[in-house]
């Protein structure tokens, strides 16, 4: 599993997951929509921790910086 997420992408996903969690646990979002967003936030957090997004690999996208050739 090659890394395909850059640091800016990871930080954006972590921030989004934190905002979703805060909104859910304070009761701003609830019900089915709240649960779906909470699961999405968990997926964002997990993918940012492992630096790999399966959807990116399917569509051939990578936000990792290009390593200089030696």
N, C-alpha and C positions, 0 to 999 in steps of 0.2 A: 504494500500500500504506500504509494508515493504521496508526499505532501503536495497539496494543490491549493492551499490557502495562505495568503500573505498576512502580515501582522495587522494591517488596517482592516481587512475583512474579518479577522478574528475578533478584534476589539469592537467592531460594529455589531457582530453577532452576540458577543457577551453583553454589551450594553442593552441590546434589544431584549435579551433573555431576562436581564435584571428588571427592566421596565415592565415587561409582561408579568413577572412574578410579583412585583410590588402592586400593580394594578389588580391582579387576581386576589392576592391575600388581603388587600384593603377593601375589597368588595366593589371596586369600580367596574370590573368586568366579572360576569358570573354566568352560570348556566352552561349550555352546550358550547357557546362561543368562547366562554372563559376556559373551559377544559381543552378545547381545540388549540387555543392560543398558548395555554400552559404546556401542552405537549410540544407544540412548535418551538417554544422557548427552550424546552429541555433538549430538543434535537439541535437547536442552534448552539447551546452550551456544549453538548457532547462533541459536535463536529468541530467546534473551535478548540476544544481541548486536545483532540487528536490531529488537528490540522489537515483534515481530509473531509471533503464533501463528495458523497457518491454522485449527486446530481451534476457537480462540476465535471466529474470523470466521464459521465455519460455524454455530456454535450461538448467535451473537449476543452473546457475552460480551466485556467489556472491563474490565480492571483499572486502566486509566489514571485518574488523578484528573480530575474534571470541571473544565473550564476555565471561569472566570467569564465571563458574558456582558457585552459592552460596550455 
